[in-house]
Amino acid sequence: MIQQLTDKDFQKVTSTGVTVTDFWATWRPPCRMQAPILEETAKALDGKVKFTKMDVDANPDTPAKFGIMSIPTLVIKKDGKVVNKLVGLHSKDQLEHVLAQYTD
């Protein structure tokens, strides 16, 4: 399951373990295309990676803090520190390959 985040709870939820936050907007077609891929990847990596989403229109502060200029952008954090940013649409295979470096 992918948890919806807000500016208020982002820091607390992504402070431990490996987390992926999808910065997205409902009006952006690539964001809508990324959603089912993230759901599938979240199921495959259940227990290893926490998947979250943040609507950039409803929560402008956190995306601004991370310099998010294009969406979708996936921010990968490990124990609260940003370790990678992926901009644009990514396949399940691409995501699993990138995340393997932080979960092994």
Buried (B, 14 or more C-beta within 10 A) or exposed (E): EBBEBEBEBBEEBBEEBBBBBBBBBEEBEBBEEBBEBBBBBBEEBEEEBBBBBBBBEEBEEBBEEBEBEEBBBBBBBBEEEEEBEBEEBBEBEEBBEBBEEBEE
